[in-house]
Amino acid sequence: MKKKVLSAALLLVMGMAACKHEKLAPLDKVDLMINNEDQLTQIIIYDVFTPPVASRIYVYSSIAAYEAIRHAQKGAHSIAAKLNGFDKMPEPDATKKYDFDLAASVAFFKVARNVKVFSVDSLTNYENSVHENFKQHLDEATYKASVAFGDTIASVVLKRAKTDGYAASRGKAKFLGSNEPGKWRPTPPDYLDGVEWCWNTMKTMVLDSASQFKPSLPPAYNATPGSPFHTMVKEVYDINKNLTAEQKLIAKYWDDNPFVIEHSGHMTFGNKKITPGGHWMGIAAQIIKQEKADHVKAAQTFALTSIALYDGFISCWDEKYRSSYVRPVTVIKDMIDKDWMPFLQTPPFPEYTSGHSTITASAATVLTKLYRDNLAFEDSSDYKYIGLKRKFNSLSEAAAECSMSRVYGGIHYVISVNTGAAMGKQVGGLVVKKILE
């Protein structure tokens, strides 16, 4: 038996050695950009980052990739030069040869590893496989120059990341809300403290300030039947008591809660899913493939989408913790039905405005400008997580459905999703104005 085991092990080693000498097919340039982003999404899901923090990881990594790969296309301008707080990006040495796809991958993953992704082993294993492929197709001088150039791009991006306010936002006192009527307080079933309550202190990418698009305040608390507040709350209750099968499907499809705590008897377990920003980075990937974008356009698409998401979160979170508005589950239990629970689990932060509505409208605005109006597509971003796909006639239609899904889920009022969507369009419009026009 030992001889058989030894022989099998020997054959395995020999096979692996032989594989190392096999010539690998060159990586497809566009697929490389998409696969890099997808790999990052898998790590973000595994490490359970909050949606705002996930948007920060996406934006720095994606900007780094674009700033390296843009040199593969004559006339492609720096995005970072039009953003707040970035130093001038390095330029390639005219005396050297580069592969800018390799440089982009190096920059992307160096930034990802250094903006607090925890599962670095998985990231490193994937990156090493990418490097091995390039090594087989590039001469040594080109390979080394490309790696070094990507590294210098990453260093400039990381310099900005170190001063964006993230480090100062860690370890702050918990936000536990207030028992004052109309104000947010922790919600069932787990009554968690407020997430990322000082995200409005983050340095923005295109916004002049976190409050640049500050919305009007929602209706003041008033428990009197027929008051604007009570009517608004009753609307959510009535919708949720009569959800159709299609509305339930829409709510589940766009939930994108990165960590839902499930309760079954005495057992409690966490269910990890894609973040709302990750869902739209996945939509961006599908549009890239569908529209046959080249590798530079692909990197630009990811960078601008991530900027729209990042500043969208800052804008939305600024209002969330300023108004600290009460969630439907709290007031419906207090005023209408003590046994009521929303269709979806309420996330742990104030209600006004809707984060999903803001960031999806922002991303959809940018993607529509990059490609076209009425761009029909099938979204399969969530298929591997929840087994669902949906078809849309346009990006704005998808964003509008996502926005209303939060009302179907019982976690937002109609005014909050509409106001969030309007704010998101303003953020996305500013990204377009400052970078694309």
C-alpha positions as CSV (number, residue, x, y, z in Angstrom):
1,M,0.0,0.0,0.0
2,K,2.8,2.4,0.9
3,K,4.4,1.8,-2.5
4,K,1.2,2.7,-4.3
5,V,0.8,5.9,-2.3
6,L,4.4,6.9,-3.0
7,S,4.0,6.2,-6.7
8,A,0.8,8.3,-6.8
9,A,2.5,11.1,-5.0
10,L,5.5,11.0,-7.3
11,L,3.2,11.0,-10.4
12,L,1.4,14.0,-9.0
13,V,4.6,15.9,-8.5
14,M,5.8,15.0,-11.9
15,G,2.5,16.1,-13.4
16,M,2.7,19.5,-11.6
17,A,6.3,20.0,-12.8
18,A,5.2,19.2,-16.4
19,C,2.3,21.7,-16.1
20,K,4.8,24.5,-15.1
21,H,6.5,24.1,-18.5
22,E,3.2,24.2,-20.5
23,K,2.8,27.4,-22.4
24,L,-0.2,29.2,-21.0
25,A,-2.6,31.0,-23.3
26,P,-2.3,34.8,-23.1
27,L,-4.8,36.4,-20.8
28,D,-7.7,38.2,-22.5
29,K,-7.2,41.9,-21.7
30,V,-10.9,42.7,-20.9
31,D,-11.5,39.4,-19.0
32,L,-8.4,40.2,-16.9
33,M,-10.0,43.5,-15.7
34,I,-13.3,41.8,-15.0
35,N,-11.8,38.9,-13.2
36,N,-9.6,41.1,-11.0
37,E,-12.7,43.0,-9.9
38,D,-14.6,39.7,-9.4
39,Q,-11.8,38.3,-7.3
40,L,-12.0,41.5,-5.1
41,T,-15.7,41.1,-4.7
42,Q,-15.2,37.5,-3.5
43,I,-12.8,38.8,-0.8
44,I,-15.1,41.6,0.2
45,I,-18.0,39.1,0.7
46,Y,-15.8,36.7,2.6
47,D,-14.4,39.4,4.9
48,V,-17.8,41.0,5.5
49,F,-17.1,44.7,4.9
50,T,-19.9,47.2,5.4
51,P,-21.2,48.7,2.2
52,P,-19.5,52.1,2.7
53,V,-16.2,50.4,3.5
54,A,-16.5,48.1,0.5
55,S,-17.0,51.1,-1.8
56,R,-13.7,52.5,-0.5
57,I,-11.9,49.3,-1.4
58,Y,-13.4,49.3,-4.9
59,V,-12.7,52.9,-5.6
60,Y,-9.0,53.0,-4.7
61,S,-8.2,49.7,-6.4
62,S,-10.2,50.6,-9.6
63,I,-8.6,54.1,-9.9
64,A,-5.1,52.5,-9.5
65,A,-5.9,50.0,-12.3
66,Y,-7.1,52.7,-14.7
67,E,-4.2,55.1,-14.0
68,A,-1.8,52.3,-15.1
69,I,-3.7,50.9,-18.1
70,R,-4.7,54.3,-19.6
71,H,-1.2,54.5,-21.0
72,A,-2.0,51.7,-23.4
73,Q,-4.3,54.1,-25.3
74,K,-3.1,57.4,-26.7
75,G,-5.1,60.3,-25.4
76,A,-6.6,58.6,-22.4
77,H,-6.6,61.2,-19.6
78,S,-6.0,60.7,-15.9
79,I,-9.1,60.4,-13.8
80,A,-7.2,61.0,-10.6
81,A,-6.1,64.4,-11.8
82,K,-9.7,65.5,-11.7
83,L,-10.4,64.1,-8.2
84,N,-9.9,65.6,-4.8
85,G,-6.6,65.1,-3.0
86,F,-4.5,62.9,-5.4
87,D,-0.9,63.7,-6.2
88,K,0.2,63.8,-9.8
89,M,0.4,60.3,-11.2
90,P,3.7,58.9,-12.5
91,E,4.4,58.7,-16.2
92,P,6.0,55.7,-17.9
93,D,9.7,56.0,-19.0
94,A,9.8,56.5,-22.7
95,T,13.0,54.5,-22.9
96,K,11.4,51.3,-21.5
97,K,8.8,48.8,-22.8
98,Y,5.7,48.1,-20.7
99,D,2.7,45.8,-20.6
100,F,0.1,48.2,-19.1
101,D,-2.3,45.3,-18.4
102,L,0.2,43.8,-16.1
103,A,1.0,47.2,-14.5
104,A,-2.8,47.7,-13.9
105,S,-3.1,44.4,-12.2
106,V,-0.1,45.1,-10.0
107,A,-1.5,48.5,-9.0
108,F,-5.0,47.1,-8.4
109,F,-3.9,44.3,-6.1
110,K,-1.3,46.3,-4.2
111,V,-3.9,48.9,-3.4
112,A,-6.5,46.2,-2.5
113,R,-4.1,44.5,-0.1
114,N,-3.3,47.8,1.6
115,V,-6.7,49.3,2.1
116,K,-7.5,46.7,4.7
117,V,-8.5,43.6,2.8
118,F,-7.9,40.8,5.3
119,S,-7.9,37.6,3.3
120,V,-4.7,38.4,1.6
121,D,-3.7,34.8,1.0
122,S,-6.5,34.2,-1.5
123,L,-5.8,37.5,-3.2
124,T,-2.0,36.7,-3.4
125,N,-2.7,33.2,-4.9
126,Y,-4.8,34.7,-7.6
127,E,-2.3,37.5,-8.3
128,N,0.6,35.0,-8.5
129,S,-1.3,33.1,-11.2
130,V,-1.7,36.3,-13.2
131,H,2.0,37.1,-12.9
132,E,3.0,33.7,-13.9
133,N,1.0,34.1,-17.2
134,F,2.6,37.4,-18.0
135,K,6.1,36.0,-17.2
136,Q,5.6,33.4,-19.9
137,H,4.7,36.0,-22.5
138,L,7.0,38.9,-21.7
139,D,10.8,39.4,-21.8
140,E,12.3,40.0,-18.4
141,A,13.0,43.7,-18.9
142,T,9.4,44.4,-19.9
143,Y,8.0,42.3,-17.1
144,K,10.1,44.1,-14.4
145,A,9.4,47.6,-15.8
146,S,5.6,46.9,-15.8
147,V,5.6,45.6,-12.3
148,A,7.6,48.6,-11.1
149,F,5.3,51.0,-12.9
150,G,2.2,49.5,-11.4
151,D,3.9,49.6,-8.0
152,T,4.6,53.3,-8.3
153,I,1.0,54.0,-9.4
154,A,-0.3,52.1,-6.3
155,S,2.0,54.1,-4.0
156,V,0.5,57.4,-5.1
157,V,-3.1,56.1,-4.7
158,L,-2.3,54.7,-1.3
159,K,-0.8,58.0,-0.2
160,R,-4.2,59.6,-0.7
161,A,-6.0,56.7,1.0
162,K,-3.9,57.1,4.1
163,T,-5.2,60.6,4.6
164,D,-8.8,60.2,3.6
165,G,-10.2,60.0,7.2
166,Y,-10.7,56.2,7.3
167,A,-8.1,55.5,10.0
168,A,-9.7,58.2,12.2
169,S,-13.2,56.8,11.7
170,R,-12.2,53.4,13.3
171,G,-12.6,52.9,17.0
172,K,-15.1,55.7,17.5
173,A,-17.8,55.5,20.2
174,K,-20.8,53.4,19.3
175,F,-23.9,55.1,17.8
176,L,-26.9,53.9,19.8
177,G,-29.5,56.4,18.5
178,S,-32.1,57.9,20.7
179,N,-35.5,57.1,22.4
180,E,-36.8,60.5,21.3
181,P,-39.9,60.0,19.1
182,G,-39.1,59.9,15.4
183,K,-35.4,59.2,16.0
184,W,-33.5,56.1,15.0
185,R,-32.8,53.5,17.6
186,P,-31.4,49.9,17.2
187,T,-33.9,47.6,15.4
188,P,-34.9,44.0,15.8
189,P,-34.0,41.2,15.6
190,D,-30.5,41.9,16.9
191,Y,-30.6,45.6,17.9
192,L,-27.1,46.4,16.6
193,D,-25.5,49.8,17.0
194,G,-25.4,52.2,14.0
195,V,-22.9,51.3,11.3
196,E,-20.3,53.8,10.0
197,W,-21.9,56.8,11.7
198,C,-19.1,59.2,10.9
199,W,-18.7,58.2,7.2
200,N,-19.4,61.8,6.2
201,T,-16.0,62.7,7.5
202,M,-14.4,60.8,4.6
203,K,-12.6,62.8,2.0
204,T,-14.8,62.9,-1.1
205,M,-13.7,62.1,-4.7
206,V,-15.7,64.7,-6.6
207,L,-18.1,66.2,-4.1
208,D,-17.1,69.6,-2.6
209,S,-18.4,68.4,0.7
210,A,-20.5,65.5,2.1
211,S,-23.5,67.8,2.4
212,Q,-23.3,69.3,-1.1
213,F,-26.6,67.7,-2.1
214,K,-28.2,67.9,1.3
215,P,-31.9,67.0,0.9
216,S,-35.0,68.5,2.6
217,L,-36.0,67.0,5.9
218,P,-38.7,64.2,5.9
219,P,-42.0,64.7,7.7
220,A,-41.7,65.4,11.4
221,Y,-42.8,62.7,13.8
222,N,-46.6,62.8,14.5
223,A,-48.5,59.8,15.7
224,T,-51.9,61.3,14.9
225,P,-53.7,59.3,12.2
226,G,-53.9,61.3,9.0
227,S,-50.8,63.3,9.7
228,P,-48.1,63.2,7.0
229,F,-45.8,61.1,9.2
230,H,-48.5,58.6,10.2
231,T,-49.8,58.3,6.6
232,M,-46.2,57.7,5.3
233,V,-45.7,54.9,7.9
234,K,-49.1,53.4,7.2
235,E,-48.3,53.2,3.5
236,V,-45.3,50.9,4.2
237,Y,-47.4,48.8,6.5
238,D,-50.2,48.4,4.0
239,I,-47.8,47.6,1.1
240,N,-46.0,44.9,3.2
241,K,-49.3,43.3,4.4
242,N,-50.3,42.8,0.7
243,L,-47.0,42.0,-1.1
244,T,-47.4,40.2,-4.4
245,A,-45.1,37.4,-5.4
246,E,-43.3,39.7,-7.8
247,Q,-42.7,42.4,-5.1
248,K,-41.3,39.8,-2.8
249,L,-39.0,38.6,-5.6
250,I,-37.8,42.2,-6.3
251,A,-37.2,42.8,-2.6
252,K,-35.1,39.6,-2.3
253,Y,-33.3,40.3,-5.5
254,W,-32.0,43.7,-4.5
255,D,-31.5,43.0,-0.8
256,D,-27.7,42.8,-1.0
257,N,-27.3,42.9,2.8
258,P,-23.7,41.7,3.3
259,F,-24.3,40.0,6.6
260,V,-27.8,38.9,7.5
261,I,-28.1,37.3,11.0
262,E,-30.4,34.3,10.7
263,H,-32.3,32.8,13.7
264,S,-33.5,29.3,13.7
265,G,-34.7,28.1,17.1
266,H,-31.8,28.4,19.5
267,M,-29.3,28.6,16.6
268,T,-27.9,31.9,15.1
269,F,-25.8,32.0,12.0
270,G,-24.7,34.6,9.5
271,N,-25.5,34.7,5.8
272,K,-22.9,36.5,3.6
273,K,-23.9,38.2,0.4
274,I,-22.7,40.8,-2.1
275,T,-22.9,44.4,-1.0
276,P,-25.1,46.8,-3.0
277,G,-22.0,48.5,-4.4
278,G,-20.6,45.1,-5.4
279,H,-23.9,44.3,-7.2
280,W,-23.4,47.4,-9.3
281,M,-19.7,46.7,-10.0
282,G,-21.0,43.4,-11.3
283,I,-23.6,45.1,-13.5
284,A,-20.7,47.3,-14.8
285,A,-18.8,44.1,-15.7
286,Q,-21.8,42.8,-17.6
287,I,-22.2,46.0,-19.6
288,I,-18.5,45.9,-20.4
289,K,-18.8,42.4,-21.9
290,Q,-22.2,43.1,-23.6
291,E,-21.0,46.3,-25.2
292,K,-17.6,44.8,-26.2
293,A,-15.6,47.6,-24.5
294,D,-11.8,47.4,-24.8
295,H,-9.5,47.0,-21.8
296,V,-9.0,50.7,-21.2
297,K,-12.8,51.4,-21.4
298,A,-13.3,48.5,-19.1
299,A,-10.9,50.0,-16.5
300,Q,-12.5,53.4,-16.9
301,T,-16.0,51.9,-16.4
302,F,-15.0,50.3,-13.2
303,A,-13.2,53.4,-11.9
304,L,-16.0,55.8,-12.6
305,T,-18.7,53.4,-11.3
306,S,-16.8,53.0,-8.1
307,I,-16.4,56.8,-7.7
308,A,-20.1,57.2,-8.1
309,L,-20.7,54.5,-5.5
310,Y,-18.2,55.9,-3.0
311,D,-19.3,59.5,-3.1
312,G,-22.9,58.3,-3.1
313,F,-22.4,56.6,0.2
314,I,-20.7,59.6,1.7
315,S,-23.6,61.9,0.6
316,C,-26.2,59.5,1.8
317,W,-24.5,58.7,5.2
318,D,-24.1,62.4,5.8
319,E,-27.9,62.8,5.9
320,K,-28.6,59.5,7.6
321,Y,-26.8,60.5,10.8
322,R,-27.8,64.1,10.6
323,S,-31.6,63.4,10.6
324,S,-31.2,60.1,12.4
325,Y,-34.7,59.1,11.2
326,V,-36.6,56.3,12.7
327,R,-37.1,53.0,10.8
328,P,-40.5,51.7,9.8
329,V,-40.2,48.6,12.0
330,T,-39.8,50.8,15.1
331,V,-42.8,53.0,14.6
332,I,-45.1,50.4,13.1
333,K,-44.6,48.2,16.2
334,D,-45.2,51.3,18.4
335,M,-48.2,52.8,16.5
336,I,-49.9,50.1,14.4
337,D,-49.0,46.5,15.0
338,K,-46.7,45.3,17.8
339,D,-46.2,41.9,16.1
340,W,-45.3,43.2,12.6
341,M,-41.9,42.5,11.1
342,P,-40.6,43.7,7.7
343,F,-40.2,41.3,4.8
344,L,-36.4,42.0,4.8
345,Q,-34.1,42.4,7.8
346,T,-33.6,46.0,8.6
347,P,-30.0,47.1,8.3
348,P,-28.4,48.8,11.4
349,F,-28.3,52.5,10.6
350,P,-30.8,55.4,10.3
351,E,-33.5,55.4,7.6
352,Y,-33.4,58.7,5.7
353,T,-32.3,58.6,2.9
354,S,-32.2,55.2,1.3
355,G,-28.6,54.1,0.6
356,H,-29.6,51.6,-2.1
357,S,-31.6,54.4,-3.9
358,T,-28.7,56.8,-3.7
359,I,-25.8,54.7,-4.9
360,T,-27.8,52.8,-7.6
361,A,-29.0,56.1,-9.1
362,S,-25.5,57.5,-9.0
363,A,-23.9,54.4,-10.6
364,A,-26.7,54.2,-13.2
365,T,-26.2,57.8,-14.2
366,V,-22.5,57.3,-14.8
367,L,-22.9,54.0,-16.7
368,T,-25.6,55.5,-18.9
369,K,-23.3,58.4,-19.8
370,L,-20.4,56.0,-20.5
371,Y,-22.6,53.8,-22.8
372,R,-26.1,54.9,-23.8
373,D,-29.7,55.5,-22.8
374,N,-32.1,52.5,-23.0
375,L,-29.4,50.0,-22.8
376,A,-31.2,46.7,-22.3
377,F,-29.4,44.0,-20.3
378,E,-29.8,40.9,-18.2
379,D,-28.4,41.2,-14.7
380,S,-26.8,38.0,-13.4
381,S,-24.6,39.7,-10.8
382,D,-26.3,37.9,-7.9
383,Y,-26.9,34.6,-9.6
384,K,-24.1,32.7,-7.8
385,Y,-25.4,34.0,-4.4
386,I,-29.2,33.8,-4.7
387,G,-29.8,32.0,-8.0
388,L,-31.7,34.9,-9.6
389,K,-31.4,36.9,-12.8
390,R,-33.5,39.8,-14.1
391,K,-33.8,41.6,-17.4
392,F,-34.1,45.4,-17.7
393,N,-34.7,47.8,-20.6
394,S,-32.3,50.4,-19.2
395,L,-29.9,51.1,-16.4
396,S,-32.3,53.7,-15.0
397,E,-35.1,51.1,-14.9
398,A,-32.8,48.7,-12.9
399,A,-32.0,51.6,-10.5
400,A,-35.6,52.5,-10.1
401,E,-36.6,48.9,-9.3
402,C,-33.8,48.6,-6.8
403,S,-34.9,51.8,-5.1
404,M,-38.5,50.7,-4.7
405,S,-37.4,47.2,-3.5
406,R,-36.6,48.8,-0.2
407,V,-40.2,49.8,0.3
408,Y,-41.3,46.3,-0.6
409,G,-38.8,45.0,2.0
410,G,-40.4,47.1,4.6
411,I,-37.3,49.0,5.6
412,H,-37.8,52.4,3.9
413,Y,-40.6,54.9,3.3
414,V,-41.5,56.0,-0.2
415,I,-40.2,59.5,0.4
416,S,-36.8,58.2,1.4
417,V,-36.3,56.1,-1.7
418,N,-37.4,58.9,-4.0
419,T,-35.2,61.5,-2.2
420,G,-32.3,59.1,-2.2
421,A,-32.7,58.5,-5.9
422,A,-32.8,62.2,-6.6
423,M,-29.7,62.7,-4.6
424,G,-27.9,59.8,-6.3
425,K,-28.6,61.3,-9.7
426,Q,-27.0,64.6,-8.6
427,V,-23.9,62.8,-7.4
428,G,-23.7,60.7,-10.6
429,G,-24.2,63.9,-12.6
430,L,-21.4,65.6,-10.8
431,V,-19.1,62.6,-11.6
432,V,-20.0,63.0,-15.3
433,K,-19.5,66.7,-15.3
434,K,-16.2,66.7,-13.6
435,I,-14.6,63.8,-15.4
436,L,-16.4,63.1,-18.7
437,E,-17.4,66.5,-19.9
